[in-house]
């Protein structure tokens, strides 16, 4: 029974941490010069494929960019789009 309680507490802490991260990303994406839809369209055109995942993330250099994963046939490309 103690193990179950510990797992629930850990899961709640992880959810709270994820909620903080998600809310922190809302500000920067509002400042982006292009929409996520436009970034996805540009990445799909560049890689000649279909986007399967996209997110707006801060790089190690502190700059924000869209990271779009695009599949084309059996190939998968990770396309960075600088807004």
N, C-alpha and C positions, 0 to 999 in steps of 0.2 A: 504494500500500500504506500509506503514512503517513496518508492521509486516512481509511482504514478504521479504523485504530487510534485516531485522534482521535475518530471517531464513537462507537466502542465505549466509550472512556473517558468521553465526555460522557454517553452513555446510562447508564452505571453510576453516575455522579455524580448524575444526575437521579433514578434509582431510589432511591439512598441517601437523597436529600433527601426524596423522597415517603414513604419508610418512616419517617423521623423525624417528619414531619408527621402521618402516620396514627397513630403511637403516642402523640403528644402529645394527640390528640383523644379518646383512649380514657378518660382521666381525667375530663374535663368531662362527657362523655355519661353516665357512671356517676352523676354528681351531679344529673342532670336529674330533675325531679319527675314527668314523664310519659315514657312510652316513645315511640320513634319511630313505632311502629304507631298509638298513640293520637294522635300529632301528625298523621300522615298521614290518619287517619279524620276528624279535626277539619277539616283543610284541604279534604278532598274534600267534606265536608258544607257548609262555608262557600262554596266555589266551585261547588258542584253539578256536580262532575266527577270525573275519575279522575287520581290522582297518577301522574306519569311519572318523577319524580326527587325524592329527599329527602336532605338532609344536615343535620348539626348543625354550626353554624359560629359563630365569634366575630365580632361586628359591630365596626365602627370605634369604637363607644363602650365596647368591652370586654365587653359582655353576650353571653351565649350564647343562641341560639335555633335552632329548626328552620326550615329554608328548604325549602318544598315547592312543586314546580312541578306545577300541576294543569291538565289540559286539559278543556275543556267545549265540545263541538262544534268550531268552528274557533278558539275563543279559548284563550289560554294565560294562566294567572294565576300569579304568584309570591306564595305565601302564607307569611308569617312566623308561626310559632307559638312564643310565649314559654312555656317550660316553667315 
